[in-house]
């Protein structure tokens, strides 16, 4: 059995109501078991360059990694290091472009990245794009925003209720491409049949609270494409002040490494 047989994926990305163009970028590949969402920032459309570089470079890197690794054991021995190294390399490439091309000066992007491997999902993030898990009719956030607002909440300066109306909602404290080096947070979570993973840009969770997001998944979760479209539509109905992007991944079977899995994947990548 290969991963595309046990992972259902739906993507949706929209400029929103206020913005004229979309600086978010999304990518997902069930064969590779990866999903990537990036929310770009920077003037003169440089934000969409940064987010596009993030998704393109990482998707290419993981296709290469899976193709070049000698066997599945090699990957399973140090997956977190692989994720960290590739994201740091992507950060360096975006930073170099911003430093050497004037039109891209100051560009950057948030990132949330998921890699399904052997009944685990490795989730890496930089910035305020998020990962949620829907399990047993409950929604839980698996990431913690790298933002000024989150720091104010953590320090007790403002409450969660006050945070919803804060003017500091979009001030991130980490992003790809802003500095030559970046700190990446990586979490490892077990995967069960029936889980739904949601990756989203802040254009979703700024417009909808967790309870509203959970309601959409509860009602439409059996149809991932419809659920993704509904999440974006609801965000726009609530103001759509930013680009809004979502990736939904449902686990429909055992994601463990099975006999023959490696050879099937390599055959697809050749």
C-alpha positions in Angstrom: 0.0 0.0 0.0 1.3 3.5 -0.9 0.5 6.8 0.8 -1.8 8.1 -1.9 -4.1 5.2 -1.1 -4.5 6.3 2.6 -4.3 10.1 2.3 -7.2 12.2 0.8 -6.2 15.9 0.1 -8.1 19.0 -0.8 -6.6 22.5 -1.3 -8.3 25.9 -1.6 -6.7 29.4 -1.8 -8.4 32.8 -2.4 -7.3 36.4 -2.4 -10.1 37.3 0.0 -12.5 40.3 -0.1 -10.0 43.1 0.5 -6.7 42.2 -1.2 -6.4 42.5 -5.0 -4.0 39.5 -5.4 -3.0 36.4 -3.6 0.4 36.1 -1.9 -0.4 32.6 -0.4 1.0 29.5 -2.0 -0.1 25.9 -1.4 1.2 22.5 -2.4 0.3 18.9 -1.5 1.3 15.5 -2.9 -0.2 12.3 -1.4 2.5 10.1 -3.0 5.2 12.1 -1.2 3.0 12.5 1.9 3.7 16.2 2.2 1.6 19.4 2.4 3.1 22.9 2.3 1.4 26.2 2.9 3.2 29.6 2.8 1.8 33.1 3.4 4.1 35.7 1.7 4.8 39.3 2.7 6.6 42.1 0.9 5.8 44.9 -1.5 5.5 44.9 -5.3 4.3 41.3 -5.3 7.5 40.1 -3.7 5.4 38.2 -1.1 4.0 35.8 -3.7 7.6 35.3 -4.9 8.7 34.3 -1.4 5.8 32.0 -0.8 6.1 30.5 -4.3 9.8 29.8 -3.7 9.1 28.2 -0.4 6.6 25.7 -1.8 8.6 25.0 -5.0 11.9 24.5 -3.3 10.6 22.3 -0.5 8.5 20.1 -2.8 11.4 19.7 -5.1 13.8 19.0 -2.2 11.6 16.3 -0.7 11.0 14.6 -4.1 14.8 14.5 -4.4 15.3 13.2 -0.9 12.9 10.4 -1.3 14.3 9.5 -4.7 18.0 9.5 -3.5 17.6 7.9 -0.1 18.8 4.3 -0.3 15.8 2.9 1.6 13.0 3.8 4.0 15.2 3.1 7.1 17.5 5.9 6.1 14.6 8.4 6.2 13.2 7.0 9.4 16.4 7.4 11.2 16.5 11.2 11.2 13.3 12.8 9.7 13.3 15.8 11.9 16.8 16.8 10.9 15.9 16.4 7.2 12.9 18.7 7.6 14.9 21.3 9.5 17.8 21.2 7.0 15.6 21.6 4.0 13.6 24.5 5.5 16.8 26.3 6.6 18.1 25.8 3.0 14.9 27.3 1.6 15.2 30.2 4.0 18.8 30.9 2.8 17.6 30.8 -0.8 14.8 33.3 -0.2 17.1 35.6 1.9 19.7 35.5 -0.9 17.1 36.5 -3.5 15.9 39.4 -1.3 19.5 40.6 -0.8 20.6 40.4 -4.4 17.5 41.6 -6.3 16.2 45.1 -5.3 12.6 44.3 -6.3 12.5 41.5 -3.8 14.1 43.4 -0.9 12.5 42.7 2.4 10.3 39.8 1.1 9.5 36.9 3.4 7.0 34.2 4.0 5.5 32.2 6.8 5.5 28.4 6.5 3.6 25.4 7.8 4.8 22.0 6.5 3.5 18.5 7.1 5.2 15.2 6.2 3.4 11.9 6.8 5.8 9.1 7.5 5.3 5.8 9.3 2.1 6.6 11.2 3.5 10.0 12.3 3.2 13.5 10.9 6.1 15.8 11.2 4.8 19.4 11.4 7.2 22.3 11.0 6.3 25.9 11.1 7.7 29.4 11.0 5.4 32.4 11.6 1.7 32.4 12.2 0.4 29.9 9.6 -1.1 27.0 11.6 -1.7 23.3 11.7 -4.9 21.9 13.3 -5.9 18.3 13.9 -9.6 17.1 13.8 -9.9 13.9 15.8 -12.9 12.3 17.6 -15.0 15.3 16.9 -12.5 17.7 18.5 -10.3 20.3 16.9 -6.8 21.0 18.4 -4.2 23.4 17.3 -0.8 21.7 16.8 1.3 24.8 16.3 2.0 28.0 18.3 2.1 31.3 16.4 5.4 33.1 16.1 3.8 36.5 16.5 3.9 39.6 18.7 0.3 38.9 19.6 1.1 35.4 20.9 4.0 36.8 22.9 1.5 39.3 24.5 -0.9 36.4 25.3 1.9 34.3 26.8 3.1 37.1 29.0 -0.4 37.9 30.2 -0.5 41.4 28.7 -3.8 40.6 27.0 -6.5 38.0 27.2 -7.6 35.6 24.4 -10.8 37.6 24.1 -8.9 40.9 23.8 -6.5 39.3 21.3 -9.3 38.8 18.7 -9.6 42.6 18.4 -5.9 43.4 18.6 -4.2 45.6 15.9 -1.1 43.4 16.3 -2.6 40.3 14.8 -0.4 40.2 11.7 3.0 41.1 13.2 5.1 37.9 13.0 8.3 37.4 15.0 9.7 34.8 12.6 9.5 34.3 8.9 11.5 32.7 6.1 13.8 35.0 4.1 14.0 37.8 6.6 17.4 36.8 8.1 20.2 34.6 6.9 19.3 31.9 9.5 15.9 30.9 10.9 14.7 28.9 13.9 12.2 26.2 12.9 9.7 24.6 15.3 9.1 20.9 14.6 6.5 18.8 16.3 5.9 15.0 15.9 2.4 13.7 16.2 0.9 10.2 15.9 -1.5 9.6 13.0 -4.7 7.6 13.3 -7.3 6.5 10.7 -10.0 9.2 10.6 -7.7 12.1 11.5 -8.1 15.3 9.4 -5.1 17.7 9.3 -5.8 21.3 8.5 -3.1 23.7 7.4 -4.1 27.3 7.0 -2.9 30.8 6.6 -3.9 33.4 9.2 -6.5 34.7 6.7 -8.7 31.8 8.0 -8.1 31.9 11.8 -8.2 35.7 11.9 -11.7 35.6 10.5 -13.0 32.4 12.2 -12.4 31.2 15.7 -11.6 27.6 16.4 -15.2 26.8 17.2 -16.3 28.1 13.9 -13.6 26.2 12.0 -14.6 23.0 13.9 -18.2 23.5 13.0 -17.4 23.5 9.2 -15.3 20.4 9.5 -17.9 18.6 11.5 -20.6 19.4 8.9 -18.6 19.0 5.7 -15.6 16.8 6.7 -16.8 13.8 4.7 -16.3 15.8 1.6 -12.9 17.4 1.9 -13.1 19.6 -1.2 -16.4 21.0 0.0 -15.0 21.5 3.5 -12.1 23.5 2.1 -14.3 25.6 0.0 -16.6 26.3 2.9 -13.8 27.3 5.2 -12.6 29.9 2.6 -16.2 31.1 1.9 -16.9 31.5 5.6 -13.7 33.5 6.1 -14.7 35.8 3.3 -18.2 36.1 4.7 -16.7 37.3 8.0 -14.7 40.1 6.3 -12.0 38.4 4.2 -9.5 41.0 5.2 -6.5 38.8 4.0 -5.7 36.0 1.6 -7.1 32.8 2.9 -5.7 29.3 2.1 -6.4 25.9 3.5 -5.1 22.4 3.0 -7.1 19.4 4.4 -5.6 15.9 4.6 -7.7 13.0 5.8 -6.1 9.8 6.9 -8.1 6.8 5.5 -5.9 3.9 6.5 -2.6 2.8 8.0 0.3 5.1 7.2 3.0 2.7 8.4 5.8 1.7 6.1 4.6 -1.4 4.4 6.5 -4.0 2.5 6.8 -2.7 -1.1 5.9 0.9 -0.2 9.4 2.2 -1.0 9.6 0.5 -4.4 6.2 1.8 -5.4 7.1 5.4 -4.5 10.5 5.2 -6.3 8.7 3.9 -9.4 6.4 6.9 -9.4 9.4 9.3 -8.9 11.5 7.9 -11.8 
